[in-house]
């Protein structure tokens, strides 16, 4: 595929996102500012005993999130373990305990990490009633938490930040569900399968035998991207020809991934009463995105080896229907959000290209980030930027008139540090854990045989086997992906072991709930304040200078935290 075609596809998607930004952002603001409930919502509230007019303090809001998460985990775990006795299992066995724990945590936390092959492990009921449902509600939880933080910024002298059950319901029924239904119909028209037909074995015209899979894919494919989930119906994810039958569907997938996260800054600006603040947040997100996309395209189109020069680019692990540039576009979109879907093998990217994809997750997936989580992550970075600027000029830091004191910056710092701590500690433990070498495909021996190795020298060489830079990158990528609730992986790692299933589940759960707790506590603290009047010394947070500071702070935090391990892994590999 030519540069012209690839760049044209990128510009087309960005143009469509720009066209949708204002109307979708305005609509979502109306959804959460409205005091009226639809008939379906009113009926649902009566059935569940929810009082939609009641407001919650941040602790109650957080307990609601925890309770909903706990119930979701139990239900999904049970569905996976018992699928062999339930309808529409298609003969699939119950999922093993450690893998069921990992999968339940993965989908409930919006990570969608998969240590299994979808078409050989999951029956239709588990896919539809379990995984697809969590694709909706886990995304809705992210939106609800973002809206709660916005209320903390827009309210004054208040103890309340909204009602989790109302925010969850409106996010699902008014935003995610209508768009998903519309695009599921479009996807089926474009050739994405959606049926209840079990796998069929057919005889080809050449006399061979081929298995044609079936299943309700289109309905899950849409929400997997729209909700920045990423879990694939098939093991090949969005590179599977039945999930992405054409380049047009591939572009539609990227559009859906970026649609809601890129429109939420508009929603933020309207709700806080300053559209300029929304534009500033969007500008910071766009800067991160453009820099990352340009870096990956440049690195992946560089032809240094004879094989890549002959092919015109590094084609290993790429879908030949799409090409290098659209694959890079998809990879950047999926790692700068919490999506985790793939249409190419990230493990096959160059050392430095893979490093950029990891950095996208390491900066917190904030450009534009996951549905909801990207916005509240970027707002946290903005608050830290305000604090740093306040220290430099000797003024009390303020963001939208709210003072950023010791409590506020402690909560913001907690949010920033949790995911890196989980990623680095998890990587360190994994490299020392017995059996890890059996899970990676890339190992190297410190002792090379000269062709006359004895049994003793062979044993010595086996004991000296160690991780090479790419193998370390595989493990680092896995824990970075889990801790940041992304879900993509470097394909060389076999994560379907008891250790990796449980360790990554812990990283996913803590990486989701601890930051949400910090965000909601921060929202509660901000809501209690009386906004300070702007003065000549107030830092303008809607101008290009502040946008630059936010971008700089985002990069510096990641560089200081992850540079040492990146130097040992992907940077080392890229410079070899």
C-alpha positions as CSV (number, residue, x, y, z in Angstrom):
1,X,0.0,0.0,0.0
2,X,1.4,3.4,-1.0
3,X,2.1,6.3,1.4
4,X,-0.6,8.3,-0.3
5,X,-3.3,5.6,0.3
6,X,-2.2,5.1,3.9
7,X,-2.2,8.8,4.9
8,X,-5.5,9.3,3.0
9,X,-7.1,6.7,5.2
10,X,-5.8,8.3,8.3
11,X,-7.1,11.7,7.2
12,X,-10.5,10.3,6.4
13,X,-10.9,8.8,9.9
14,X,-9.7,12.0,11.6
15,X,-12.1,14.0,9.4
16,X,-15.0,11.8,10.5
17,X,-14.0,12.1,14.1
18,X,-13.9,15.9,13.8
19,X,-17.3,15.9,12.3
20,X,-18.7,13.8,15.1
21,X,-16.9,15.7,17.9
22,X,-19.4,18.6,18.5
23,X,-22.7,16.8,18.1
24,X,-21.7,13.7,20.1
25,X,-20.0,15.7,22.8
26,X,-23.0,18.0,23.1
27,X,-25.4,15.0,23.2
28,X,-23.4,13.3,26.0
29,X,-23.4,16.5,28.0
30,X,-27.2,16.7,27.7
31,X,-27.4,13.0,28.8
32,X,-25.7,13.7,32.1
33,X,-27.1,17.2,32.7
34,X,-30.7,16.1,32.2
35,X,-32.9,15.6,35.2
36,X,-35.4,13.5,33.2
37,X,-35.4,9.7,32.9
38,X,-36.7,7.7,29.9
39,X,-39.5,5.2,30.4
40,X,-37.1,2.3,30.0
41,X,-34.8,3.8,32.7
42,X,-37.7,4.5,35.1
43,X,-38.9,0.9,34.7
44,X,-35.4,-0.4,35.4
45,X,-35.0,1.8,38.5
46,X,-38.3,0.5,39.9
47,X,-37.2,-3.1,39.2
48,X,-33.9,-2.6,40.9
49,X,-35.0,-0.3,43.7
50,X,-32.9,2.6,42.7
51,X,-34.0,6.2,43.6
52,X,-32.7,8.2,40.6
53,X,-33.2,11.5,42.4
54,X,-30.8,10.5,45.2
55,X,-27.2,11.7,45.2
56,X,-24.2,9.9,46.5
57,X,-21.1,11.0,48.4
58,X,-17.8,9.8,46.9
59,X,-17.5,6.9,49.3
60,X,-21.0,5.6,48.5
61,X,-20.3,6.1,44.8
62,X,-17.1,4.0,45.1
63,X,-18.8,1.3,47.1
64,X,-21.4,1.1,44.4
65,X,-18.6,0.6,41.8
66,X,-17.0,-2.1,44.0
67,X,-20.3,-3.8,44.6
68,X,-21.2,-3.8,40.9
69,X,-17.7,-5.1,40.1
70,X,-17.9,-7.9,42.6
71,X,-21.3,-9.1,41.4
72,X,-20.1,-9.0,37.8
73,X,-17.0,-11.0,38.6
74,X,-19.0,-13.7,40.4
75,X,-21.6,-14.0,37.6
76,X,-19.1,-14.1,34.8
77,X,-16.9,-16.6,36.6
78,X,-19.8,-18.9,37.2
79,X,-20.9,-18.6,33.5
80,X,-17.4,-19.5,32.3
81,X,-17.0,-22.4,34.7
82,X,-20.5,-23.8,34.0
83,X,-20.8,-23.2,30.3
84,X,-20.6,-26.9,29.4
85,X,-24.0,-27.5,31.1
86,X,-25.6,-24.3,29.8
87,X,-27.3,-23.8,26.4
88,X,-25.4,-22.7,23.3
89,X,-22.1,-24.1,24.6
90,X,-21.4,-25.8,21.3
91,X,-19.7,-28.6,23.1
92,X,-17.2,-26.3,24.8
93,X,-15.9,-27.4,28.2
94,X,-16.0,-25.3,31.3
95,X,-13.1,-22.8,31.5
96,X,-10.3,-23.9,33.9
97,X,-10.3,-22.1,37.3
98,X,-7.3,-19.9,36.9
99,X,-8.2,-19.0,33.3
100,X,-11.8,-18.3,34.3
101,X,-10.6,-16.0,37.1
102,X,-8.3,-14.2,34.6
103,X,-11.0,-13.8,32.0
104,X,-13.7,-12.7,34.4
105,X,-11.4,-10.0,35.9
106,X,-10.2,-9.1,32.4
107,X,-13.6,-8.3,31.0
108,X,-15.1,-6.8,34.1
109,X,-12.2,-4.3,34.3
110,X,-12.5,-3.3,30.6
111,X,-9.1,-4.9,30.0
112,X,-10.1,-7.9,27.8
113,X,-6.8,-9.6,28.1
114,X,-7.3,-13.1,26.6
115,X,-5.2,-16.1,27.5
116,X,-7.5,-18.3,25.5
117,X,-8.5,-18.7,21.8
118,X,-12.0,-17.4,21.5
119,X,-13.4,-19.8,18.8
120,X,-12.1,-22.9,20.6
121,X,-12.8,-22.0,24.2
122,X,-16.0,-20.0,24.4
123,X,-19.5,-21.1,23.6
124,X,-22.1,-18.6,22.2
125,X,-23.8,-18.0,25.5
126,X,-20.6,-17.2,27.3
127,X,-19.7,-14.8,24.4
128,X,-23.1,-13.1,24.4
129,X,-24.4,-13.1,28.0
130,X,-21.0,-12.9,29.6
131,X,-18.3,-11.2,27.6
132,X,-20.5,-8.9,25.4
133,X,-22.5,-7.7,28.4
134,X,-19.3,-6.8,30.2
135,X,-18.1,-4.9,27.1
136,X,-21.1,-2.6,27.6
137,X,-21.2,-2.2,31.4
138,X,-17.4,-2.0,32.0
139,X,-17.2,0.8,29.5
140,X,-20.2,2.5,31.1
141,X,-18.4,2.4,34.5
142,X,-15.5,4.3,32.9
143,X,-17.9,7.0,31.6
144,X,-19.6,7.2,35.0
145,X,-16.4,7.8,36.9
146,X,-15.3,10.5,34.4
147,X,-18.7,12.3,34.8
148,X,-18.3,12.1,38.6
149,X,-14.9,13.8,38.4
150,X,-16.4,16.5,36.1
151,X,-19.2,17.1,38.7
152,X,-16.5,17.5,41.4
153,X,-15.0,20.3,39.3
154,X,-18.3,22.0,38.5
155,X,-20.0,21.8,41.9
156,X,-19.2,24.0,44.9
157,X,-19.9,23.4,48.7
158,X,-21.3,20.0,47.9
159,X,-20.8,16.6,49.4
160,X,-22.3,14.8,46.4
161,X,-20.9,13.8,43.0
162,X,-23.9,12.1,41.5
163,X,-25.5,8.7,41.5
164,X,-23.5,5.7,40.1
165,X,-26.6,3.7,39.1
166,X,-28.1,6.5,37.1
167,X,-24.7,7.3,35.4
168,X,-24.2,3.6,34.6
169,X,-27.7,3.2,33.2
170,X,-27.6,6.4,31.1
171,X,-24.2,5.6,29.7
172,X,-25.4,2.1,28.6
173,X,-28.9,2.8,27.3
174,X,-28.4,6.3,25.9
175,X,-24.9,6.2,24.5
176,X,-23.3,2.8,24.0
177,X,-26.4,0.7,23.1
178,X,-27.8,3.0,20.3
179,X,-24.5,3.4,18.5
180,X,-23.7,-0.3,18.9
181,X,-27.1,-1.3,17.3
182,X,-26.6,1.0,14.4
183,X,-23.0,-0.1,13.6
184,X,-23.8,-3.8,14.2
185,X,-26.3,-3.5,11.3
186,X,-23.7,-1.7,9.2
187,X,-21.1,-4.3,10.0
188,X,-23.3,-7.2,9.0
189,X,-24.0,-5.4,5.7
190,X,-20.2,-5.1,5.2
191,X,-19.7,-8.8,5.7
192,X,-19.0,-9.3,9.4
193,X,-20.7,-12.6,10.5
194,X,-23.4,-12.6,13.1
195,X,-25.3,-15.9,13.5
196,X,-25.9,-18.8,15.8
197,X,-24.4,-21.4,13.4
198,X,-21.9,-23.7,14.9
199,X,-18.6,-24.4,13.1
200,X,-19.2,-26.2,9.8
201,X,-16.7,-28.6,8.2
202,X,-16.8,-28.3,4.4
203,X,-15.0,-30.0,1.5
204,X,-13.2,-27.6,-0.8
205,X,-13.0,-27.8,-4.6
206,X,-9.5,-29.1,-4.3
207,X,-10.6,-32.0,-2.2
208,X,-9.4,-30.6,1.1
209,X,-11.3,-30.1,4.3
210,X,-11.9,-26.7,5.9
211,X,-13.7,-25.6,9.1
212,X,-15.9,-22.5,8.6
213,X,-16.5,-20.9,12.0
214,X,-19.8,-19.1,12.9
215,X,-21.2,-17.1,15.7
216,X,-22.5,-13.7,16.9
217,X,-19.5,-11.7,16.0
218,X,-20.7,-8.4,14.6
219,X,-22.7,-7.5,17.7
220,X,-19.6,-8.1,19.8
221,X,-17.2,-6.6,17.4
222,X,-18.8,-3.2,17.5
223,X,-19.0,-2.8,21.3
224,X,-15.5,-4.2,21.6
225,X,-14.2,-1.2,19.7
226,X,-16.8,1.4,20.8
227,X,-16.3,0.6,24.5
228,X,-12.5,0.5,24.1
229,X,-12.6,-3.2,25.3
230,X,-10.7,-5.2,22.7
231,X,-11.6,-8.8,23.4
232,X,-11.9,-10.7,20.1
233,X,-14.5,-13.2,19.2
234,X,-11.7,-15.0,17.3
235,X,-8.2,-15.7,18.4
236,X,-6.8,-13.5,15.5
237,X,-8.9,-10.6,16.8
238,X,-9.5,-7.9,14.3
239,X,-7.1,-9.5,11.8
240,X,-9.6,-12.3,11.3
241,X,-11.3,-12.1,7.9
242,X,-14.7,-12.8,9.3
243,X,-14.3,-10.0,11.8
244,X,-12.7,-7.5,9.5
245,X,-13.5,-8.6,5.9
246,X,-12.3,-5.5,4.3
247,X,-10.1,-2.4,4.7
248,X,-13.3,-0.4,5.1
249,X,-14.3,-2.4,8.2
250,X,-10.7,-1.9,9.5
251,X,-11.1,1.9,9.3
252,X,-14.6,1.7,10.9
253,X,-13.0,-0.2,13.8
254,X,-10.4,2.6,14.3
255,X,-13.2,5.2,14.1
256,X,-15.2,3.5,16.8
257,X,-12.2,3.1,19.0
258,X,-11.6,6.9,19.0
259,X,-15.2,8.1,18.7
260,X,-16.4,8.5,22.3
261,X,-13.0,9.3,23.9
262,X,-12.3,12.1,21.4
263,X,-15.8,13.6,22.0
264,X,-15.7,13.5,25.8
265,X,-13.5,16.6,26.1
266,X,-16.4,18.5,24.5
267,X,-18.7,17.0,27.1
268,X,-16.3,18.1,29.8
269,X,-16.1,21.7,28.5
270,X,-19.9,22.0,28.3
271,X,-20.5,20.6,31.8
272,X,-17.9,22.9,33.5
273,X,-19.2,25.9,31.5
274,X,-16.0,26.5,29.5
275,X,-15.7,25.0,26.1
276,X,-12.2,26.4,25.8
277,X,-11.2,24.0,28.6
278,X,-12.5,21.1,26.5
279,X,-10.6,22.3,23.5
280,X,-7.4,22.5,25.6
281,X,-7.8,18.9,26.8
282,X,-8.5,17.7,23.3
283,X,-5.4,19.5,22.0
284,X,-3.2,17.8,24.6
285,X,-4.7,14.4,23.6
286,X,-4.2,15.2,19.9
287,X,-0.6,16.2,20.4
288,X,0.2,12.8,22.1
289,X,-1.6,11.0,19.4
290,X,0.1,12.7,16.4
291,X,3.6,12.3,17.9
292,X,3.0,8.6,18.6
293,X,1.5,7.9,15.2
294,X,4.3,9.7,13.4
295,X,7.0,7.8,15.3
296,X,5.4,4.4,14.7
297,X,4.9,5.0,11.0
298,X,8.5,6.3,10.6
299,X,10.0,3.4,12.5
300,X,7.9,0.7,10.8
301,X,8.4,2.0,7.2
302,X,12.2,2.2,7.6
303,X,13.7,-0.5,5.5
304,X,17.1,-1.5,6.9
305,X,17.3,-5.3,6.4
306,X,17.4,-6.9,2.9
307,X,14.1,-8.7,3.5
308,X,12.3,-5.6,4.4
309,X,13.8,-3.7,1.5
310,X,12.6,-6.4,-0.9
311,X,9.1,-6.2,0.5
312,X,9.1,-2.4,0.7
313,X,8.7,-2.4,4.5
314,X,8.7,-4.8,7.4
315,X,5.7,-7.0,6.6
316,X,6.1,-9.7,9.2
317,X,3.1,-10.0,11.4
318,X,1.1,-7.5,9.2
319,X,-2.2,-8.1,7.5
320,X,-1.3,-7.8,3.8
321,X,-4.8,-6.5,3.0
322,X,-4.3,-3.4,5.1
323,X,-0.6,-2.6,4.9
324,X,2.0,-1.0,7.1
325,X,0.5,2.5,7.7
326,X,-3.1,1.4,8.5
327,X,-1.7,-1.3,10.8
328,X,0.4,1.3,12.6
329,X,-2.7,3.6,12.8
330,X,-4.7,0.8,14.4
331,X,-1.8,-0.1,16.8
332,X,-1.4,3.4,18.0
333,X,-5.2,3.9,18.4
334,X,-5.5,0.7,20.4
335,X,-2.6,1.3,22.7
336,X,-3.3,5.0,23.3
337,X,-6.8,3.9,24.4
338,X,-7.6,0.9,26.6
339,X,-8.8,-1.1,23.6
340,X,-6.2,-3.8,23.2
341,X,-7.6,-5.1,19.9
342,X,-5.1,-5.8,17.1
343,X,-5.0,-6.1,13.4
344,X,-1.3,-6.8,13.3
345,X,1.1,-8.6,15.7
346,X,2.7,-6.0,18.0
347,X,5.5,-8.5,18.8
348,X,6.6,-8.3,15.1
349,X,7.1,-4.5,15.2
350,X,10.6,-3.2,15.3
351,X,12.3,-2.9,18.7
352,X,11.7,0.9,18.8
353,X,8.3,0.7,17.2
354,X,7.2,-1.8,20.0
355,X,8.7,0.6,22.5
356,X,6.5,3.4,21.3
357,X,3.4,1.1,21.6
358,X,4.5,0.3,25.2
359,X,5.0,4.0,26.0
360,X,1.5,4.7,24.8
361,X,0.2,2.6,27.6
362,X,2.8,3.8,30.1
363,X,1.7,7.4,29.8
364,X,-1.7,6.2,31.0
365,X,-3.6,5.7,27.7
366,X,-4.8,9.3,27.8
367,X,-4.7,10.3,24.1
368,X,-7.6,10.1,23.8
369,X,-7.6,7.1,26.2
370,X,-10.3,4.6,27.1
371,X,-14.0,5.4,27.2
372,X,-14.2,7.7,30.3
373,X,-10.8,6.6,31.7
374,X,-8.9,8.6,29.1
375,X,-10.7,11.8,30.1
376,X,-10.2,11.4,33.8
377,X,-6.6,10.3,33.3
378,X,-5.9,13.4,31.2
379,X,-7.6,15.6,33.8
380,X,-5.3,14.1,36.5
381,X,-2.3,14.9,34.4
382,X,-3.6,18.5,34.0
383,X,-4.0,18.8,37.7
384,X,-0.4,17.7,38.3
385,X,0.7,20.2,35.6
386,X,-1.2,23.0,37.5
387,X,0.5,21.9,40.7
388,X,4.0,22.0,39.1
389,X,3.3,25.4,37.6
390,X,2.1,26.7,40.9
391,X,5.3,25.6,42.6
392,X,7.4,27.4,40.0
393,X,5.6,30.7,40.4
394,X,4.9,30.5,44.1
395,X,1.1,30.5,43.9
396,X,-1.5,28.2,45.3
397,X,-2.3,25.9,42.3
398,X,-5.8,26.2,41.0
399,X,-7.7,24.3,38.3
400,X,-11.1,25.7,37.3
401,X,-11.1,27.7,40.5
402,X,-10.5,24.6,42.7
403,X,-7.4,24.7,44.9
404,X,-5.0,21.8,44.5
405,X,-3.6,21.3,48.0
406,X,-1.9,18.4,49.8
407,X,-4.9,16.1,49.7
408,X,-5.7,16.7,46.1
409,X,-2.1,16.2,44.9
410,X,-1.7,13.1,47.0
411,X,-4.8,11.6,45.4
412,X,-3.6,12.6,41.9
413,X,-0.1,11.1,42.6
414,X,-1.7,7.9,43.8
415,X,-3.6,7.7,40.5
416,X,-0.4,8.3,38.5
417,X,1.8,5.8,40.5
418,X,-0.4,2.7,40.8
419,X,-0.2,1.4,37.3
420,X,3.6,1.9,36.9
421,X,4.1,0.1,40.3
422,X,2.0,-2.8,39.2
423,X,3.7,-3.1,35.8
424,X,7.3,-2.9,37.2
425,X,6.7,-5.1,40.2
426,X,4.9,-7.7,38.1
427,X,7.6,-7.7,35.5
428,X,10.3,-8.1,38.2
429,X,8.5,-11.0,39.9
430,X,7.8,-12.7,36.6
431,X,11.4,-12.7,35.5
432,X,12.4,-14.4,38.7
433,X,9.4,-16.8,38.8
434,X,10.3,-20.5,38.1
435,X,8.9,-21.6,34.8
436,X,8.8,-18.1,33.2
437,X,11.4,-19.2,30.6
438,X,9.0,-21.9,29.5
439,X,6.4,-19.2,28.7
440,X,8.5,-17.1,26.4
441,X,9.5,-18.0,22.9
442,X,12.6,-15.7,22.9
443,X,15.4,-17.0,25.1
444,X,19.1,-17.0,24.5
445,X,22.0,-19.0,25.9
446,X,25.0,-17.4,27.4
447,X,27.1,-20.3,26.3
448,X,27.2,-21.2,22.6
449,X,28.0,-24.7,21.6
450,X,31.0,-25.2,19.3
451,X,29.6,-28.4,17.7
452,X,31.3,-30.8,20.2
453,X,29.2,-30.0,23.3
454,X,29.3,-32.8,25.8
455,X,26.3,-33.7,28.0
456,X,27.9,-31.6,30.8
457,X,28.4,-28.5,28.6
458,X,24.8,-28.9,27.3
459,X,23.6,-28.9,30.9
460,X,25.7,-25.9,31.7
461,X,24.3,-24.1,28.7
462,X,20.7,-24.9,29.7
463,X,21.3,-23.5,33.2
464,X,22.7,-20.3,31.6
465,X,19.7,-19.8,29.4
466,X,18.3,-16.3,30.1
467,X,15.9,-13.8,28.8
468,X,16.9,-11.7,25.8
469,X,15.7,-8.1,25.3
470,X,12.6,-9.2,23.3
471,X,11.6,-11.8,25.8
472,X,11.8,-9.1,28.6
473,X,9.8,-6.9,26.3
474,X,7.1,-9.6,26.1
475,X,6.8,-9.8,29.9
476,X,7.0,-6.0,30.4
477,X,4.3,-5.5,27.7
478,X,2.0,-8.0,29.4
479,X,2.1,-6.4,32.8
480,X,2.0,-2.9,31.4
481,X,-1.1,-3.9,29.3
482,X,-2.7,-5.5,32.4
483,X,-2.0,-2.7,34.8
484,X,-3.3,-0.1,32.4
485,X,-6.3,-2.2,31.5
486,X,-5.3,-2.4,27.8
487,X,-5.4,-6.1,27.0
488,X,-3.1,-6.3,23.9
489,X,0.0,-8.5,24.1
490,X,3.3,-9.4,22.5
491,X,2.4,-12.7,20.9
492,X,5.5,-14.6,21.9
493,X,4.4,-14.9,25.6
494,X,2.3,-17.9,26.6
495,X,0.3,-16.4,29.4
496,X,-2.0,-19.3,29.9
497,X,-0.3,-20.6,33.0
498,X,-1.5,-20.5,36.6
499,X,1.2,-17.9,37.5
500,X,0.5,-15.5,34.6
501,X,-3.3,-15.9,34.8
502,X,-3.4,-15.0,38.5
503,X,-0.6,-12.4,38.5
504,X,-2.1,-10.6,35.5
505,X,-5.6,-10.8,37.1
506,X,-4.3,-9.1,40.2
507,X,-2.6,-6.4,38.1
508,X,-5.8,-5.8,36.1
509,X,-8.0,-5.6,39.2
510,X,-5.8,-3.2,41.2
511,X,-5.0,-1.2,38.1
512,X,-8.7,-0.6,37.6
513,X,-10.1,-0.1,41.1
514,X,-7.4,1.8,42.9
515,X,-7.2,4.6,40.3
516,X,-11.0,4.8,40.2
517,X,-11.0,5.1,44.0
518,X,-8.4,7.9,43.8
519,X,-10.5,9.7,41.1
520,X,-13.7,9.5,43.1
521,X,-12.0,10.7,46.3
522,X,-10.5,13.6,44.4
523,X,-14.0,14.4,43.0
524,X,-15.4,14.5,46.5
525,X,-12.7,16.8,47.7
526,X,-13.1,19.2,44.8
527,X,-16.9,19.3,45.1
528,X,-16.6,20.4,48.7
529,X,-14.6,23.5,47.8
530,X,-15.8,27.0,47.1
531,X,-14.3,28.1,43.7
532,X,-11.8,30.9,44.0
533,X,-12.3,33.9,41.8
534,X,-9.9,34.3,38.9
535,X,-7.2,36.9,39.4
536,X,-4.4,38.4,37.2
537,X,-2.1,35.8,38.6
538,X,-4.3,32.8,37.9
539,X,-2.8,30.3,35.5
540,X,-4.8,30.1,32.3
541,X,-5.5,26.4,31.6
542,X,-7.0,26.8,28.2
543,X,-4.0,28.3,26.3
544,X,-1.4,26.6,24.1
545,X,1.3,27.1,26.7
546,X,-0.5,25.1,29.3
547,X,-1.3,22.4,26.7
548,X,2.5,22.1,26.1
549,X,3.1,21.8,29.9
550,X,0.5,19.0,30.1
551,X,2.1,17.1,27.3
552,X,5.6,17.6,28.8
553,X,4.5,16.4,32.2
554,X,2.8,13.3,30.7
555,X,6.0,12.4,28.9
556,X,8.4,13.2,31.8
557,X,6.4,11.1,34.3
558,X,6.6,8.0,32.0
559,X,10.3,8.7,31.1
560,X,11.4,8.9,34.7
561,X,9.5,5.8,35.6
562,X,10.0,3.4,32.8
563,X,13.2,4.4,31.0
564,X,15.5,1.9,32.8
565,X,13.4,-1.1,32.0
566,X,12.8,0.2,28.4
567,X,16.5,0.5,28.0
568,X,16.9,-3.2,29.0
569,X,14.1,-4.4,26.7
570,X,12.8,-2.7,23.5
571,X,15.4,0.1,23.3
572,X,18.2,-2.4,23.6
573,X,16.6,-4.6,20.9
574,X,16.1,-1.6,18.6
575,X,19.7,-0.6,18.8
576,X,21.1,-4.1,18.3
